[in-house]
Amino acid sequence: MRRHFILAALIALPSAALADEGHDHHAHGKKGAAYDGHAAAMGEPGDAKARNIRTIEVAMTDAMRFKPAQLQISKGQTIKFVVKNTGETKHEFVLGTESELSKHAVEMEKFPEMEHDDPNAVSVEPGKTAELVWNFTKAGTWEVGFGCLLPGHYSNGMKGKIVVK
Ligand SMILES: [Cu+2]
């Protein structure tokens, strides 16, 4: 988040960026850094210190399933996903629309070593847990709203539904 803001500021106002950074970050940073990455249709990366934060635990299994595979979220809520890999192979939790995820899954088949370093995704080694915080600013129903894009996982049904209202 912060890094994105600084990059945007450097592009937009090269001379003012450094002077601005100290005090103007909160006033102007948000707009300049509006999130437009993957899963933007559902909102934006969340703040782990948000007051209305709610925790949802999601398990990932070697049966290529998420548990639960359906999430109900209130619009405007910040969710801290606590994503646990209960299997013996690596899995990942990636938020995104069906078109984003399926496109990405195809790329993953070609480049299986590709790692995700995006705010909408976490890769989790077997037995480990990772967290992802997302602010669901938009209402909608996504029959596919998250998935695991490791080769063969998504196509075997490792995906889930998100309803935000
Ligand atoms: Cu997986």
Boltz pocket constraint, residues with backbone or C-beta under 6 A from the ligand:
constraints:
  - pocket:
      binder: B
      contacts: [[A, 60], [A, 61], [A, 64], [A, 90], [A, 91], [A, 92], [A, 148], [A, 149], [A, 150], [A, 153], [A, 158]]
      max_distance: 6.0
